[in-house]
């Protein structure tokens, strides 16, 4: 079954959508079967995948509220070579409608079950808030990847996010765990960034990815061309960093499988 990874941070502007789009594209480039689910009503991951959020017929709204089969909602033609569940402004209404729905926290998990075997990795781009959409993502996910900038306020936000993940694990998904912490928009010349980075490694150890995502103009430009960075400028440091992150995720997934197999034996 495909590993489901929610990409989440309650703080906005930390490179969450950039990570979702570029990691999905990098995984697809390694010949993994990838599905990206856009749960953010802004629809930035949808547009960054080369899909017009204003023209798309079905979105996460139809998947979660109307309970259309995932196979009817998934867009298979994207500029990142991965499959996509799109989002636009309609998804804001889904957040409200789900408040009244039966088994509201499990809508996404249930919707993914019929298609999960079709993918190696399923990434979920969460909105930057603890909404019913985020709760659905956490209920469906095996783990949470946390992108964060190395700055003081980000550390405070990370503590709050860890508490939230812990509470959601208790309430809706006992298997939920931290996949890893990704340092984004990293500038090694910045002393504070280096200090925060060291604090992260001291506190979270191996959960902090070795790969860091640098500040990179090409990563910022790529969405306006409706393409992940590796298809906009594959030689850019940003594109190379996400390919490196994909490799790190694959190695970790393989190690986890070996550990699970050994435990079962």
N, C-alpha and C positions, 0 to 999 in steps of 0.2 A: 504494500500500500504506500501511496505517496506520503512523504513527510510534509506536514502542514506547519508553516512558520508564519506567525503574525509579526509584522514589522510595526512597532508601536512606540510612541513616546507622547505623553500628555502635553509636552512643550512643543509648540510649533516652530518651524524654521530650523530644524536640526538635520535636514537632509533625508527625511523619512521616505518621501516619494521618490526622490533621486535614487535612494538605495533600492527601493522596491523595483523600479523599472530597470536599473542597470544590473542588479543582481540577477533578476529574472532573465535578462538578455544574455548575461555571461554564462549562466547555467545552461541556457538553451544552446549556446555556442559550443558547450562541451558534450553536445548530443544527449543531454537529459531532456526528458519530457516535462515541460513546465507550464503551470497555470498561474496567472497573476489575477488576483481578485481586488478590484478597486472598491473600497467601502467608504471612501471620502467623497462627500457630496460635491466638493470642488472639481472632481473629475480630472485632476492633474495627471494621475498615472495613466488614465485613458488617453488623454491628448498626447502625453509623452510617448505613448505606444503607437502613435500615428492613426488613432481612431477618433473620429469627430464625435465628441460627446453630445452634440446637438442633433446629430443625424442617426445615432445608434438606436436600433429598434427595441432591444431589451437590455435592461441594466440589473444591478443588484436589487433594485426595487421589485422587479418581476420575480426574481429568484426568492427573495425573502418574504415578501408580502403576498403576491399572487401564487407563490409556490409552484412556479413553472419549473419543469425539469431543467437541471443544469445544462444538459445537452442542447436545449433550445435557446439558452441564454448566452452560452460561451461563443465568443468571437474568435475564429481560428486564423484570421488574416491580420497580423500586426507587423509593424516595422521591427519588432524585437525578436521575431521568429518563435514566440511563445503564444499560448492561448490566453484569452482575457475575458473576465467578467467586468463589464464597463460600469461606470458611474457618471451621473450628472446631478443636476439640482433635484431631480425626483427622489433621490436617495435620502434627502432631508425628510421627506414625508414618510419614508420607510421607518425612520427612527421613531416618529410619533405613532405610526400605526402598530409597530411591534409592541408598544407599551400595553396594548389591549389584546394582543394575540395569545392563543394557547401555545404552551411550550415555547415562549418567545425567545429564551436564551439559546435554544437548540436548533433554531431554524436553519442556520448556515451549516452546522454540523450534519444535520439530516439531509440537506440538499446536496452535500458533497459526497456522501456515502456511495451513491451509484457511479460516480466518475473518479473516485480517488485512486482506483487501481490503474487508471489511464495515465497517471503522472508519477514522476519521480519526486518532484517538489511542487508544492502549492504555496505561493506567497500571498499574504493578505496585507494590503496597504490600509492601515487603520486611520480613522480621523483623529486629529489631535485633541481628543476629549474623551472622558469616560462616559460614552453614550451607549445606548442599547446596541448600536452597530459594533462598538468595540467589545462589548460583552459577548456578542455572537462570535466575533473573531476569536476571542480567548477561549470560548467554550468549544470551538472547533479545532483549535491549534494543538499541536504537540508541544510547541515551544514558542518563546517570544524573543525576537531579535531587537535589541534596543540601540538605535543610532543616537549618538549624543555629541555635542560639542564639548571640548575641554575648557569649560569656563565655570566660574563659581556657582552661578544660579542653576546650571545644568546638574551639578552634583546634588543640590537640594531637591531638584525635580526628580532625579533618579531614585532617591530615597523614597519619595512619595509613590513613584511608579512601582517599585519593588513591593511596597506594602499593598498596593492595589492588586498586583499579580498574585500575591500570597492569598489575599482575601478571595479572589476569583477562583483560585485553585481549590480552596476549601468549599466554595459555594456551588460552582458549576462544572469544574473540570479537574479532578484530582491528579491527572497525569501532567498538567501544565508545569513547565519549568522554563528557566532562562536558557535560551539557545546561546546567546553571546551578547557582548557589549561592543559596539562598533564606534570607534572614534572618527568623527566626520569633520570636514572643513578644517583639517589640522594644519597648523603652521608651526613647524619645529623651531622657528626663530622666536616664537612667543614664549616667554618664560612661564607665564601663568598656564598656558596650554601644556607645557612639559610637567609642571608641578601637579596639575590635575590628572594628567595621564599616569604619573607615578602613583598617585593616591588610588586611582582606579585599579591599577595592577596589584597594589598592596592589598586592597580590600577584596577584589573579585578574582584575582589570580588568573587561572586558565580560562575563565569565562570572557576575559578581554581578548578580542581577536588580535593576532600579531599584525594583521593588515590594518593600515590606517588610510583613510580617504583624505587626500590633500585638498586644500582650496584650489580649484581648477576652473579656468574660464570656460573650457570646452564642456564641462559638466553642466555649467549654468546655461550655455548657449543651446545645447542639444535639444531640450524640450520645445523650443520655438521652431525647430525643424521637424518635430514629431518623430524623433528617433532617439534610442539610447545612445550614449556617448560612443560605444564601440562601433556603431554604424555611422556616426557623424564624424568622428576622428579617432580611429582605433589606435593611433600612436600617442594619444594624449595620456598624461599621467593618471587622469581620472579613470579612463577606460581600462588601463592596465591594472589599477588598484582594484577595481571591481572584479576583474578576471582572477586576480590573486585571491580575493575574498571568496569567490566561488570555489576555487581549489581548496581553500581552508575548510569551507563548509562540507565539501564532499569528503575530505579526509576525516573530519569529525563524525560524519554520518556513518562512514565505513567502520570506524573504531567503535561507535555505539552498537552497530549491528553485531560486530564480533563479541562485544561484551555481553550483549543479550543472548547470543547463541551459546556462549560459554556458561552463562548462568542457567540456561535451560538444560544444558548437558549435565 
